[in-house]
Amino acid sequence: MYRSIFVLLSIMILMGCEKGVQTKESGISQALAEKGVNLESLHQEARDIVKAGLTDENPRVRTIAVEVVATTKQIEMMPEAEALLTDDEFQVRFAAALAVGDLKYAPAKQTVGPLMSDKNLNVRLAAAYALRRLGGQSYDNLFSEALASRDQVVRSNAALILGKMGDKSALPKLKALLHDSQSTDKTMIVAAEAIARLGDESIYPKLWAMLISTYADDRVSGIRAMGALGTVPARNALITLLDDRVVEVRLAAAEQLGSLGDTSGEPEVKDFFVGKSVSEAERTNRAKALAALAIGQIKTPALIGYLPDLLKNNSKGVRLSAAQAALLID
């Protein structure tokens, strides 16, 4: 008898879960139907945008496209991304090597290996990360060299990768970089986010100081770092930024909250598109890109309905952000 009751309860719970999934799916379908599209066509349009970005004449666009491939785990596009390991621009090679590491794309191991002799130290760092993720050595000396470099881009990228590696033994080096008088504000911001990504909650006061900065860009950086930290206090801090006076800051907070499973930023994103509190001057391409990224994390039907128009935006950056959002919606 008890077993029968347990089975019945299990079936009821399962049916309830399925009903919830169906309701959300139907809500997404309805939101897209109002735009004359379905989810499958949305995904295909997004993939087409990313593929075009991978061969774009602008190296910045190629870089962003590779990052979208890695973020959305589009393994089927990795052969095209792998081809960019030999790109003329170092930032593209850097992004492509990171993508190989992020996705542990083993077919590229033989291609990424030669990048350990690349003339650009940033690329060598990314190649070391990829090879480490594919089971290779740690290349500690290379990262020590990079962290001591006078080149702040090299320092920042070394910190970024150490955060991505997930090895907490890097925390002393990152904290030293954070307090190094030779580090620029940009380098310290990247180091702080890397420390947060490694789960060291002692970085919280530093991140909070970024959130209350008078500069909106600093607040956005602090928001990303708080999202990486992901603790309850970090989430609560992000919620306070939903009332920020700058729309881009509000959108960034909504995105990071969405990445933590919190949809409380949905009204702010919707307000960006239809609200009277946001002026046309504030609806810049950068803001539209941030709104698209927020949609990809929040994933509610009401917001997904805005993606078809964003995928057709005149700005390649906005289209790629919208493509990323669409590909994150399963």
C-alpha positions in Angstrom: 0.0 0.0 0.0 2.7 2.5 1.0 4.6 1.7 -2.2 1.5 2.4 -4.2 1.0 5.7 -2.5 4.7 6.6 -3.2 4.3 5.7 -6.9 1.1 7.7 -7.1 2.8 10.7 -5.5 5.8 10.4 -7.8 3.5 10.3 -10.9 1.6 13.3 -9.7 4.9 15.3 -9.1 6.2 14.2 -12.5 3.0 15.3 -14.1 3.2 18.6 -12.3 6.7 19.1 -13.5 5.8 18.2 -17.1 2.9 20.6 -16.9 5.2 23.4 -15.8 7.6 22.7 -18.6 4.8 22.6 -21.1 3.4 25.9 -19.8 6.8 27.6 -20.2 7.3 26.1 -23.6 3.8 27.2 -24.7 4.5 30.6 -23.3 7.8 30.9 -25.3 6.0 29.6 -28.5 3.2 32.1 -28.1 5.7 35.0 -27.5 7.6 34.0 -30.7 4.4 33.3 -32.7 3.4 36.9 -32.1 6.6 37.8 -34.0 5.9 35.3 -36.7 8.7 32.9 -35.8 9.3 29.7 -33.8 12.1 28.5 -31.6 13.7 26.4 -34.2 13.9 29.2 -36.7 15.2 31.5 -34.0 18.0 29.1 -33.3 18.8 28.8 -36.9 18.9 32.5 -37.4 21.2 32.8 -34.4 23.6 30.1 -35.7 23.7 31.9 -39.1 24.7 35.2 -37.4 27.5 33.5 -35.4 28.8 31.7 -38.4 28.9 34.9 -40.4 30.7 36.6 -37.4 33.4 34.0 -37.4 34.5 35.1 -41.0 33.8 38.8 -40.6 36.4 41.2 -41.8 36.4 43.0 -38.5 38.7 41.2 -35.9 36.6 42.4 -33.0 33.5 40.8 -34.6 35.4 37.5 -35.1 36.5 37.6 -31.5 33.0 38.1 -30.2 31.7 35.4 -32.4 34.2 32.9 -31.0 33.2 33.9 -27.5 29.6 33.2 -28.3 30.5 29.8 -29.7 32.2 29.0 -26.3 29.5 30.5 -24.1 26.7 28.6 -25.9 28.7 25.4 -26.3 28.2 25.2 -30.0 30.5 22.3 -30.6 29.4 22.0 -34.2 30.9 25.4 -34.9 34.3 24.6 -33.3 35.9 23.6 -36.6 35.4 27.1 -37.8 36.6 28.5 -34.5 39.6 26.3 -34.6 40.5 27.7 -38.0 40.9 31.1 -36.2 43.8 29.8 -34.1 46.0 30.9 -37.1 44.2 34.3 -37.5 46.4 37.3 -38.2 45.1 39.2 -35.2 46.4 38.1 -31.8 43.1 38.9 -30.0 41.3 36.4 -32.3 43.9 33.7 -31.8 43.6 34.4 -28.1 39.8 34.0 -28.1 40.0 30.9 -30.3 42.4 29.2 -27.9 40.3 30.1 -24.9 37.3 28.5 -26.7 39.2 25.3 -27.2 40.0 25.2 -23.5 36.5 26.2 -22.4 34.9 23.4 -24.4 37.7 20.9 -24.0 37.7 20.6 -27.7 40.2 17.7 -28.1 40.3 17.7 -32.0 42.1 21.1 -31.8 44.9 19.8 -29.5 47.4 19.4 -32.4 46.5 22.9 -33.7 46.6 24.7 -30.5 49.9 23.2 -29.4 52.1 25.3 -31.8 50.6 28.5 -30.2 52.9 27.8 -27.3 55.6 29.4 -29.5 53.4 32.3 -30.6 55.1 35.7 -30.6 52.4 37.1 -28.5 52.4 36.2 -24.8 48.7 36.6 -24.5 48.2 33.9 -27.1 50.7 31.7 -25.3 48.7 32.1 -22.1 45.5 31.1 -23.8 47.2 28.1 -25.5 48.5 27.0 -22.1 45.0 27.2 -20.7 43.6 25.1 -23.6 46.3 22.4 -23.2 45.9 22.3 -19.4 42.2 21.8 -19.9 43.0 19.0 -22.4 45.1 17.2 -19.8 48.5 18.9 -20.2 50.8 20.5 -17.8 50.1 23.7 -15.7 52.8 26.1 -17.2 53.2 27.8 -13.9 56.4 29.6 -15.0 54.6 31.1 -17.9 51.8 32.6 -15.7 54.4 33.9 -13.2 56.1 35.7 -16.1 52.9 37.1 -17.3 51.8 38.4 -13.8 55.1 40.2 -13.5 54.9 41.8 -16.9 54.7 45.5 -17.3 52.2 45.0 -20.0 48.8 45.4 -18.3 46.9 43.5 -21.0 49.2 40.5 -20.4 48.7 40.9 -16.6 44.9 41.1 -17.0 44.7 38.1 -19.3 46.8 36.0 -17.0 44.5 36.9 -14.1 41.4 36.1 -16.3 42.7 32.7 -17.2 43.8 31.8 -13.7 40.2 32.6 -12.6 38.8 30.3 -15.3 41.1 27.5 -14.4 39.4 27.1 -11.0 42.6 26.3 -9.1 42.5 28.1 -5.7 46.3 27.8 -5.4 46.4 30.8 -7.7 44.6 33.0 -5.1 47.9 34.4 -3.5 49.2 35.5 -6.9 45.9 37.1 -7.8 45.7 39.0 -4.4 49.3 40.2 -4.9 48.3 41.5 -8.3 45.3 43.2 -6.8 47.5 45.1 -4.4 50.4 45.8 -6.7 51.0 49.5 -7.1 52.0 48.8 -10.7 48.6 47.4 -11.6 46.1 49.6 -13.4 42.5 49.9 -12.4 41.6 47.6 -15.3 44.0 44.9 -14.1 42.8 45.1 -10.5 39.2 44.7 -11.7 40.0 41.6 -13.7 42.0 40.2 -10.7 39.1 40.9 -8.4 36.7 39.0 -10.7 39.1 36.1 -10.9 39.3 35.9 -7.2 35.5 36.0 -7.0 35.3 33.2 -9.6 37.5 31.1 -7.4 35.0 31.5 -4.6 37.0 33.6 -2.2 34.4 35.5 -0.3 37.0 37.8 1.2 36.8 39.8 -2.0 33.2 40.9 -1.3 34.2 44.3 0.2 36.3 45.1 -2.8 33.4 44.2 -5.1 31.0 46.3 -3.1 33.2 49.3 -3.4 33.0 48.8 -7.2 29.2 48.7 -7.0 29.1 52.1 -5.3 31.6 53.7 -7.6 30.6 57.0 -9.2 31.6 55.5 -12.6 29.0 53.4 -14.3 31.6 51.2 -16.0 33.1 50.3 -12.6 29.6 49.4 -11.4 29.1 47.1 -14.4 32.5 45.4 -13.7 31.5 45.0 -10.1 28.2 43.4 -11.1 30.0 40.8 -13.3 32.3 40.0 -10.4 29.4 39.7 -8.0 27.7 37.3 -10.4 30.9 35.3 -10.5 31.0 35.1 -6.7 27.4 33.9 -6.7 26.9 33.9 -2.9 23.6 35.0 -1.2 25.2 38.4 -0.2 26.4 38.9 -3.7 22.9 38.2 -5.1 21.4 40.6 -2.6 23.9 43.3 -3.6 23.0 42.8 -7.3 19.3 43.4 -6.5 20.2 46.9 -5.2 21.6 47.7 -8.6 18.2 47.2 -10.3 17.4 50.7 -9.1 20.6 52.3 -10.5 20.1 55.6 -12.3 22.0 54.2 -15.4 20.0 51.9 -17.6 23.1 49.9 -18.7 23.9 49.2 -15.0 20.4 48.0 -14.4 20.5 45.6 -17.4 23.9 44.2 -16.3 22.5 43.5 -12.9 19.4 41.8 -14.4 21.7 39.6 -16.5 23.8 38.5 -13.6 20.8 37.8 -11.4 19.4 35.7 -14.2 22.7 33.7 -14.4 22.1 32.9 -10.7 18.5 31.7 -11.4 16.9 34.9 -10.1 14.4 36.5 -12.6 13.7 39.6 -10.5 15.4 41.8 -13.1 12.8 40.9 -15.8 10.8 44.2 -15.2 13.9 46.3 -15.8 14.6 44.5 -19.1 11.0 44.8 -20.3 11.0 48.5 -19.2 14.0 49.0 -21.5 12.0 48.1 -24.5 8.6 49.6 -23.7 8.9 51.7 -20.5 8.5 55.4 -20.5 11.3 55.8 -17.9 14.0 54.9 -20.6 14.6 57.6 -23.2 15.4 56.9 -26.9 18.9 58.4 -26.3 19.5 55.7 -23.6 18.5 52.9 -26.0 22.0 52.7 -27.4 23.4 49.7 -29.2 25.5 48.9 -26.1 22.4 48.9 -24.0 20.5 46.8 -26.5 23.4 44.2 -26.4 23.2 44.2 -22.6 19.4 43.7 -22.8 19.9 40.8 -25.2 22.4 39.2 -22.9 20.0 39.6 -20.0 17.2 37.9 -21.9 19.5 34.9 -22.5 20.0 34.5 -18.8 16.4 35.3 -17.6 14.7 33.3 -20.3 11.1 34.2 -19.6 8.6 34.1 -22.5 7.8 37.8 -22.2 11.4 38.7 -22.8 12.2 36.1 -25.4 9.6 37.7 -27.6 12.0 40.7 -28.1 14.8 38.5 -29.6 13.6 38.3 -33.2 13.9 42.1 -33.6 17.3 42.2 -31.9 18.6 39.5 -34.3 17.8 41.8 -37.1 19.4 44.9 -35.6 21.8 46.9 -37.8 24.6 46.5 -35.2 26.7 43.3 -35.5 27.4 43.5 -31.8 23.7 43.6 -31.0 23.0 40.7 -33.3 25.7 38.6 -31.8 24.5 39.3 -28.3 21.0 38.4 -29.4 22.3 35.2 -31.1 24.0 34.2 -27.8 20.7 34.7 -25.9 18.8 32.7 -28.4 21.2 29.8 -28.3 21.1 29.7 -24.5 17.3 29.1 -24.7 16.6 25.4 -24.9 
